Amino acid sequence: MHSDKKLDELWLEYDKQPLHWNVPAGPQFDCFTKNMHVLPWPLKMHYSKFPEDLTAPLVTLDYKRFIVMNLLKEMTYLRFGDSLRILRDLSPDDNKSLIESIQKCMNIM
């Protein structure tokens, strides 16, 4: 079930600090983890009480999909040292299936 309210309220945090959608995950990872490289990065996803005073909200569903794929590439790089696995091995159909699976599991996109 699609809920615009849930989309508007979606945000991530690490150690009680909201992540910024408009800043790449890599620099935020370095800043928040104090370069300790804690992997996997334990993020908490929220569906309400968006901290508008601390970070900018995501604007469109397409932008959210773009962010999900960029985060996936960045996480792959952090975990394996390169993001070629995602760029090379994830076909357009697999990409679409991944996004649809996330949407179905989270019931928010």
CYANA upper distance limits for C-alpha pairs under 8 A (distance plus 0.5 A):
  1 MET  CA    107 ASN  CA      6.66
  1 MET  CA    108 ILE  CA      7.91
  2 HIS  CA    107 ASN  CA      7.30
  2 HIS  CA    108 ILE  CA      6.46
  2 HIS  CA    109 MET  CA      7.03
  3 SER  CA      7 LEU  CA      7.03
  3 SER  CA    108 ILE  CA      6.67
  3 SER  CA    109 MET  CA      8.18
  4 ASP  CA      8 ASP  CA      6.68
  4 ASP  CA    108 ILE  CA      8.48
  5 LYS  CA      9 GLU  CA      6.78
  6 LYS  CA     10 LEU  CA      6.62
  6 LYS  CA     47 TYR  CA      6.19
  6 LYS  CA     48 SER  CA      7.49
  6 LYS  CA    108 ILE  CA      6.43
  7 LEU  CA     47 TYR  CA      8.20
  7 LEU  CA     61 LEU  CA      8.45
  7 LEU  CA    108 ILE  CA      6.51
  7 LEU  CA    109 MET  CA      6.89
  8 ASP  CA     50 PHE  CA      8.32
  8 ASP  CA     57 PRO  CA      7.49
  8 ASP  CA     58 LEU  CA      7.68
  8 ASP  CA     59 VAL  CA      8.49
  9 GLU  CA     46 HIS  CA      7.91
  9 GLU  CA     47 TYR  CA      5.69
  9 GLU  CA     48 SER  CA      5.32
  9 GLU  CA     49 LYS  CA      6.87
  9 GLU  CA     50 PHE  CA      5.50
  9 GLU  CA     57 PRO  CA      8.32
 10 LEU  CA     45 MET  CA      7.68
 10 LEU  CA     46 HIS  CA      6.11
 10 LEU  CA     47 TYR  CA      5.10
 10 LEU  CA     48 SER  CA      7.07
 10 LEU  CA     50 PHE  CA      7.32
 11 TRP  CA     18 PRO  CA      7.67
 11 TRP  CA     19 LEU  CA      7.88
 11 TRP  CA     45 MET  CA      6.40
 11 TRP  CA     46 HIS  CA      5.80
 11 TRP  CA     47 TYR  CA      7.24
 11 TRP  CA     50 PHE  CA      6.99
 11 TRP  CA     57 PRO  CA      8.42
 12 LEU  CA     18 PRO  CA      6.28
 12 LEU  CA     19 LEU  CA      6.07
 12 LEU  CA     43 LEU  CA      6.95
 12 LEU  CA     44 LYS  CA      6.08
 12 LEU  CA     45 MET  CA      5.09
 12 LEU  CA     46 HIS  CA      6.59
 13 GLU  CA     17 GLN  CA      5.68
 13 GLU  CA     18 PRO  CA      4.64
 13 GLU  CA     19 LEU  CA      5.88
 13 GLU  CA     43 LEU  CA      6.18
 13 GLU  CA     44 LYS  CA      5.74
 13 GLU  CA     45 MET  CA      7.10
 13 GLU  CA     46 HIS  CA      8.36
 14 TYR  CA     18 PRO  CA      6.97
 14 TYR  CA     19 LEU  CA      7.58
 14 TYR  CA     32 PHE  CA      7.91
 14 TYR  CA     42 PRO  CA      7.30
 14 TYR  CA     43 LEU  CA      5.57
 14 TYR  CA     44 LYS  CA      6.90
 15 ASP  CA     32 PHE  CA      8.45
 18 PRO  CA     51 PRO  CA      8.02
 18 PRO  CA     54 LEU  CA      7.68
 18 PRO  CA     55 THR  CA      7.51
 19 LEU  CA     28 GLN  CA      7.82
 19 LEU  CA     55 THR  CA      7.91
 20 HIS  CA     55 THR  CA      6.17
 20 HIS  CA     56 ALA  CA      7.42
 21 TRP  CA     55 THR  CA      8.37
 21 TRP  CA     56 ALA  CA      7.73
 21 TRP  CA     57 PRO  CA      8.00
 21 TRP  CA     58 LEU  CA      7.31
 21 TRP  CA     67 ILE  CA      7.85
 22 ASN  CA     56 ALA  CA      8.31
 23 VAL  CA     27 PRO  CA      8.10
 23 VAL  CA     28 GLN  CA      7.76
 24 PRO  CA     28 GLN  CA      7.31
 24 PRO  CA     71 LEU  CA      8.39
 25 ALA  CA     29 PHE  CA      6.38
 25 ALA  CA     71 LEU  CA      6.98
 25 ALA  CA     74 GLU  CA      7.32
 26 GLY  CA     30 ASP  CA      6.85
 26 GLY  CA     74 GLU  CA      7.13
 27 PRO  CA     31 CYS  CA      6.68
 28 GLN  CA     32 PHE  CA      6.36
 29 PHE  CA     33 THR  CA      6.30
 29 PHE  CA     35 ASN  CA      8.16
 29 PHE  CA     37 HIS  CA      8.22
 29 PHE  CA     41 TRP  CA      8.37
 30 ASP  CA     34 LYS  CA      6.26
 30 ASP  CA     35 ASN  CA      5.36
 30 ASP  CA     36 MET  CA      8.29
 30 ASP  CA     37 HIS  CA      7.82
 31 CYS  CA     35 ASN  CA      7.33
 33 THR  CA     37 HIS  CA      6.85
 33 THR  CA     38 VAL  CA      7.30
 39 LEU  CA     79 ARG  CA      7.86
 40 PRO  CA     79 ARG  CA      8.31
 46 HIS  CA     50 PHE  CA      8.34
 50 PHE  CA     57 PRO  CA      8.24
 51 PRO  CA     55 THR  CA      6.76
 52 GLU  CA     56 ALA  CA      6.59
 52 GLU  CA     57 PRO  CA      7.43
 58 LEU  CA     63 TYR  CA      7.63
 58 LEU  CA     64 LYS  CA      7.14
 59 VAL  CA     63 TYR  CA      7.30
 59 VAL  CA     64 LYS  CA      8.28
 60 THR  CA     64 LYS  CA      6.88
 61 LEU  CA     65 ARG  CA      6.80
 61 LEU  CA    109 MET  CA      7.31
 62 ASP  CA     66 PHE  CA      6.70
 63 TYR  CA     67 ILE  CA      6.66
 64 LYS  CA     68 VAL  CA      6.69
 65 ARG  CA     69 MET  CA      6.84
 65 ARG  CA     99 ILE  CA      7.59
 66 PHE  CA     70 ASN  CA      6.71
 67 ILE  CA     71 LEU  CA      6.51
 68 VAL  CA     72 LEU  CA      6.66
 69 MET  CA     73 LYS  CA      6.75
 70 ASN  CA     74 GLU  CA      6.63
 71 LEU  CA     75 MET  CA      6.44
 72 LEU  CA     76 THR  CA      6.57
 72 LEU  CA     86 ILE  CA      8.29
 73 LYS  CA     77 TYR  CA      6.72
 73 LYS  CA     83 SER  CA      5.87
 73 LYS  CA     86 ILE  CA      6.68
 73 LYS  CA     87 LEU  CA      8.22
 74 GLU  CA     78 LEU  CA      6.74
 74 GLU  CA     83 SER  CA      7.40
 75 MET  CA     79 ARG  CA      6.55
 76 THR  CA     80 PHE  CA      6.26
 76 THR  CA     81 GLY  CA      7.81
 76 THR  CA     82 ASP  CA      7.10
 76 THR  CA     83 SER  CA      5.87
 76 THR  CA     85 ARG  CA      8.06
 76 THR  CA     86 ILE  CA      7.85
 77 TYR  CA     81 GLY  CA      5.16
 77 TYR  CA     82 ASP  CA      4.69
 77 TYR  CA     83 SER  CA      5.16
 78 LEU  CA     82 ASP  CA      7.87
 83 SER  CA     87 LEU  CA      6.92
 84 LEU  CA     88 ARG  CA      5.91
 84 LEU  CA     89 ASP  CA      8.13
 85 ARG  CA     89 ASP  CA      5.92
 85 ARG  CA     90 LEU  CA      7.94
 86 ILE  CA     90 LEU  CA      5.78
 90 LEU  CA     94 ASP  CA      6.12
 90 LEU  CA     95 ASN  CA      6.54
 91 SER  CA     95 ASN  CA      6.54
 92 PRO  CA     96 LYS  CA      6.67
 93 ASP  CA     97 SER  CA      6.60
 94 ASP  CA     98 LEU  CA      6.50
 95 ASN  CA     99 ILE  CA      6.85
 96 LYS  CA    100 GLU  CA      6.63
 97 SER  CA    101 SER  CA      6.52
 98 LEU  CA    102 ILE  CA      6.76
 99 ILE  CA    103 GLN  CA      6.63
100 GLU  CA    104 LYS  CA      6.55
101 SER  CA    105 CYS  CA      6.53
102 ILE  CA    106 MET  CA      6.42
102 ILE  CA    107 ASN  CA      8.34
103 GLN  CA    107 ASN  CA      5.73
103 GLN  CA    108 ILE  CA      6.48
103 GLN  CA    109 MET  CA      5.57
104 LYS  CA    108 ILE  CA      8.27
